[in-house]
């Protein structure tokens, strides 16, 4: 019990140290997010998946260092990484401990109807009018993460992935295969890639592409050059 009380006291010290800590406890800054990634090169690679500008990447790194230094200055017995894992161990951020997780994170905007971006609604993928394009909160429902294992994660619901398993041809989401079977590669139904040249979101094994229909449905159809199959991924640019 004395150990529990000591740990609770440590948590209280962390929470009370900075007047800005409530903001960090809600993980509203990218500085908090990248502190989950232990390696310097891995942090840089992740930031490059989100930001296009080296100046923006440098700014976020500086914010991250400032946040961490506040805790170093507090002379608490636990380090900042311990704080991230124990004060509010939010699963949305624990996903970033996989060093090779994402190579691209952003909103997926239709080029056929530029006011529309796709998002998850229950287990379906729909298109709606709430694209933010630029800076936004981390849990923006439009954000998708393209992994190095060819899954496409719904960022705000990190265990859900794009899936081609619908008999109707609609694009759906399903529990990520790498979450169900961590030691295996994703199954064929969840292997997607974004082709930056053709602007198509392609399903590997069925040779189908994500297409926007006139009813704002998002479906999989044989790949072609129609504008309804062209998408622009805006890097997330978290504030």
QUIDALIN-V876892 format. One record per backbone hydrogen bond with DSSP energy under -1.0 kcal/mol. NH is the residue of the N-H (numbers start at 1). CO is the residue of the C=O. If there is no record, write none. Layout:
BEGIN
nh = {NH/NH}
co = {CO/CO}
END
This chain:
BEGIN
nh = {5/6/7/8/9/10/11/12/13/14/15/16/21/23/24/25/26/27/28/33/34/36/37/43/44/45/46/47/48/49/50/51/57/58/59/60/61/62/63/64/65/66/67/68/69/70/72/73/75/83/84/85/86/87/90/93/94/95/96/97/98/101/103/104/105/106/107/109/110/111/116/117/118/119/121/124/125/126/127/128/134/140/143/144/145/146/147/148/150/153/154/155/157/160/161/162/163/164/169/171/172/173/174/176/179/180/181/184/190/191/192/193/195/199/202/203/204/207/209/210/211/212/213/216/219/220/221/223/229/230/231/232/234/236/237/239}
co = {1/2/3/4/5/6/7/8/9/10/11/12/18/20/20/21/22/24/23/29/30/33/34/39/40/41/42/43/44/46/47/47/53/54/55/56/57/58/59/60/61/62/63/64/65/66/68/69/72/79/80/81/82/83/88/90/90/91/93/94/95/98/146/146/49/144/234/232/116/230/113/128/108/126/124/121/171/119/216/117/132/137/140/106/153/104/151/101/147/145/160/143/154/157/174/152/172/189/166/218/163/123/161/159/176/176/177/181/187/188/150/202/200/195/193/208/191/203/221/201/219/228/217/213/211/169/209/207/226/227/199/109/107/105/50/136}
END
